[in-house]
Amino acid sequence: MSDPQLTLESNAPAVRKRKDIAGPFIRIAKYTGMRIIVLFITVVIGIYLVVLVANMGGYVDEIRRGAIREQISMQIYMSRDPVLMALSAEEKNQMVADQVLIEEHRRGLDKPFIIRSFAFLENAITLNLGYAQDMVSDTGSKQVRLILLERLIPTLLMWGAGNLLLFFVGLFVGLFLSRRYGSILDKIVIALAPTSSAPAWFYGLFLILIFAGILRVLPFGGLVAAPPPPNKLDYGLSVLEHLILPTSAIFISTIALSIFNRRTFFLIYSQEDYVEMAKAKGLPDRLIERRYILKPTLPPILTDFLLTVIYLWTGAVILETVFNWPGLGRALYQAIGSFDTAVIVGAQVIFAYLLAATVFVLDFLYALVDPRVRIGEGKRA
Amino acid sequence: MKTLREIFSYPAAVIGLILIILLLAISVFAIVSMPYNEAIRLWRGGEDIWYNVPKMAAPEWSNYFRSVKLPESIIISSDDESVEKVYSKSSEEISEVEFSFTFDYNYDTFPDEITFFFHTQFNEKKPHVNIKLINPDGEEIRIGSMSAADSASFILSQDEVLFRRLGRVLLPHQAVMAIDPKDENSLAQKGTYTFLFKGSLFEADSDLDAEMVVFGDVYGIAGTDHRRRDLTVALLWGTPIALIFGLLAALGTSVTTMFIAAIGTWYGGWVDAVIQRVTEINLILPVLPILIMVGTFYSRSIWVMLGVLIMLYIFGGGIKSYRAIFLQVKESAYIEAAQAYGASNSRIVIRYLVPRIIPTLIPQLVTLIPTFVFVETALNVLGLGDPILPTWGKLISDANLNGALYQGLYYWILEPAGLLMITGLAFSLFGFALDRIFNPRLRGM
């Protein structure tokens, strides 16, 4: 979708006087800094909303109480202190109960909700996410933070691969088709655009069915072969092999629409007067494409891409479940299965951070390519 | 009228429209042929309803694509008219009843299972029954004898005595039908089989009835799942549920989004700023995970999910694009004219701003429908679907949990997925065409 506001404004900056060389960097840094602050505030508010939703049934309280109990029990039962070891089981239980009450009071769990909610918020933002009931990380820890951070790498691998492929293929094929519009290939892409109404996991099912079920050439799912290959090269190759289907699913689910959008966008832009002018001057096609079409359209394309990525993120849970991919989404799915509340809330927090990070990365790129940020003046539409 | 004619000039729109009508027809058929309560009863039913249906059976038409045909189920009951019950009294109290079930079996593969269900009447002394099988060669095979309580069942494959007697090579229900029961790879013998039942009744008003089910590997037009349920129940009823969910969610989100964008642009200032900021916050709220949280902690009802989904999407990316259009419209001369004649703010928003965006809204609404249908399916696949309703997503979820893809039970996934695909294509084909008709700016492209 093109944004008419941007269309109008991005033509506006005419040739400006060149200021000092440090200018652009400072401006980009300033812009980026502002964005970090705004995004951080946004994340805080977003997480606070998550806390409010989660705590309506008192679940966050439970997580914190559980964490306190776990900690105190560990201290008392595992203690090597002879005084404590001499106590009977009942006395120990009594002691745990007393200590838990004191600790709960100390952490303010008996205070009204409004005050407590800010304590939760602080915990969530600092990724102090409590302890899982059943789930454990590969290192054997029950800390939600460790469990989730460990799952983050596979998730980033899959979504990074899928989205980068999507972005570049969409961009270049779109550019290519805008030059050849009306051709058979162009018509095929237009005809295929409606296939993007189905999400990635849906295509994933078909891909598994064809390539794993019937042809048996690619694995059904998972991150590496079982047992994992011992040497690093084989391990990497095995991961790559497992990456093919989920990445293709992401790619197939969105590519047709994204090429279609880019191509339409480039078509509109390639009818601008300055492009006609460049053509009249006899500049080579490649130069026209790169300097006169691609460059001014990049900021709105990034914005559009951002929305796509965010839309795709929300499907992470289910795509990872379908492909048995040991990422964040699958962790969330497993947590639902075992009703592990701490992990469920923790995953929300990580997702909020991830989305914010995505917005930030694209905003930063935006700052790099948008002349209005680099040269100064003018505001983002 | 002009629009209608224009729609028909786009083949994509016509295909989309036909598919939408097809889906509506399926919905109507589902509601008419299987009332809601009946559908729920069937879907929630266990062995009591589906006892004589094979487990995880492929649809019957799948046989057309197979070189080795899979057997269909054969069900014969002593209540059938073709079965004759012969009573013979041997004393005041004791009598005998005989009947036989005859069927042709023309498949190379064995049936999935053979089970007898007994229905008896007695006060104290249970009837006793003796079962024999006459195979196509005319040989007589003793199956077993047992006292039959009411609603007792006899499952051939699980009978240890029979298994031992038939040589422990093939399972009993296979061995009795095998060409060579001693050969592990033996095929089933084709021809006419007869099961002979001889019941001894020890009371004057005692009676014995039996039902035989030779479970096949194919069933009906859609096949069955792991709980023996006929997939047609969920396939049919999933259609209206998906359509209603998609339509309500698309309407709910796009109309409210449009109004919020209109109000924000018209009033400007802090109202606009607040709306913009809320939209930005909403952008980083992970929608599906939040729905998952709501589903786990509060309620899995489809209507609660619908409400939450609408709330999360109201401040979605749509606001930005509507805002851009409203900003342009706001400067139009006719708005100025309206202001000059003293129209109130709300009048301007409702009568002058909103109608201008309808051409953009309608195609977007139509293309949004499948998005929400897929969200609903996704929730089901994650096991957070409505606990009562039979839906497409439930089928995919069950199929996934039971390893349908690993076991080659492709029909189980392909059928609901096919319907989903049709829904997705139908609405987006139609929506794309509408977009071109209503927004001619793109038409030349």
Chai-1 contact restraints between the chains, C-beta under 6 A:
chainA,res_idxA,chainB,res_idxB,connection_type,confidence,min_distance_angstrom,max_distance_angstrom,comment,restraint_id
A,M1,B,S321,contact,1.0,0.0,6.0,A-B,restraint_1
A,D3,B,A324,contact,1.0,0.0,6.0,A-B,restraint_2
A,P4,B,A324,contact,1.0,0.0,6.0,A-B,restraint_3
A,Q5,B,A324,contact,1.0,0.0,6.0,A-B,restraint_4
A,T42,B,E280,contact,1.0,0.0,6.0,A-B,restraint_5
A,T42,B,I281,contact,1.0,0.0,6.0,A-B,restraint_6
A,T42,B,I284,contact,1.0,0.0,6.0,A-B,restraint_7
A,I45,B,I281,contact,1.0,0.0,6.0,A-B,restraint_8
A,G46,B,I281,contact,1.0,0.0,6.0,A-B,restraint_9
A,G46,B,I284,contact,1.0,0.0,6.0,A-B,restraint_10
A,G46,B,L285,contact,1.0,0.0,6.0,A-B,restraint_11
A,G57,B,F297,contact,1.0,0.0,6.0,A-B,restraint_12
A,Y59,B,F297,contact,1.0,0.0,6.0,A-B,restraint_13
A,P194,B,L425,contact,1.0,0.0,6.0,A-B,restraint_14
A,P194,B,S428,contact,1.0,0.0,6.0,A-B,restraint_15
A,P194,B,L429,contact,1.0,0.0,6.0,A-B,restraint_16
A,P194,B,F432,contact,1.0,0.0,6.0,A-B,restraint_17
A,S197,B,P370,contact,1.0,0.0,6.0,A-B,restraint_18
A,S197,B,G424,contact,1.0,0.0,6.0,A-B,restraint_19
A,S197,B,S428,contact,1.0,0.0,6.0,A-B,restraint_20
A,A198,B,G424,contact,1.0,0.0,6.0,A-B,restraint_21
A,P199,B,F374,contact,1.0,0.0,6.0,A-B,restraint_22
A,L205,B,I413,contact,1.0,0.0,6.0,A-B,restraint_23
A,I208,B,L405,contact,1.0,0.0,6.0,A-B,restraint_24
A,L209,B,L405,contact,1.0,0.0,6.0,A-B,restraint_25
A,G213,B,L405,contact,1.0,0.0,6.0,A-B,restraint_26
A,T264,B,M445,contact,1.0,0.0,6.0,A-B,restraint_27
A,L267,B,M445,contact,1.0,0.0,6.0,A-B,restraint_28
A,L307,B,G317,contact,1.0,0.0,6.0,A-B,restraint_29
A,T314,B,P286,contact,1.0,0.0,6.0,A-B,restraint_30
A,T314,B,V287,contact,1.0,0.0,6.0,A-B,restraint_31
A,T314,B,L288,contact,1.0,0.0,6.0,A-B,restraint_32
A,V317,B,L288,contact,1.0,0.0,6.0,A-B,restraint_33
A,I318,B,A378,contact,1.0,0.0,6.0,A-B,restraint_34
A,I318,B,V381,contact,1.0,0.0,6.0,A-B,restraint_35
A,Y333,B,L382,contact,1.0,0.0,6.0,A-B,restraint_36
A,I336,B,T296,contact,1.0,0.0,6.0,A-B,restraint_37
A,I344,B,M293,contact,1.0,0.0,6.0,A-B,restraint_38
A,Q348,B,P289,contact,1.0,0.0,6.0,A-B,restraint_39
A,F351,B,P286,contact,1.0,0.0,6.0,A-B,restraint_40
A,F351,B,P289,contact,1.0,0.0,6.0,A-B,restraint_41
A,A352,B,I284,contact,1.0,0.0,6.0,A-B,restraint_42
A,L355,B,I284,contact,1.0,0.0,6.0,A-B,restraint_43
A,A356,B,I284,contact,1.0,0.0,6.0,A-B,restraint_44
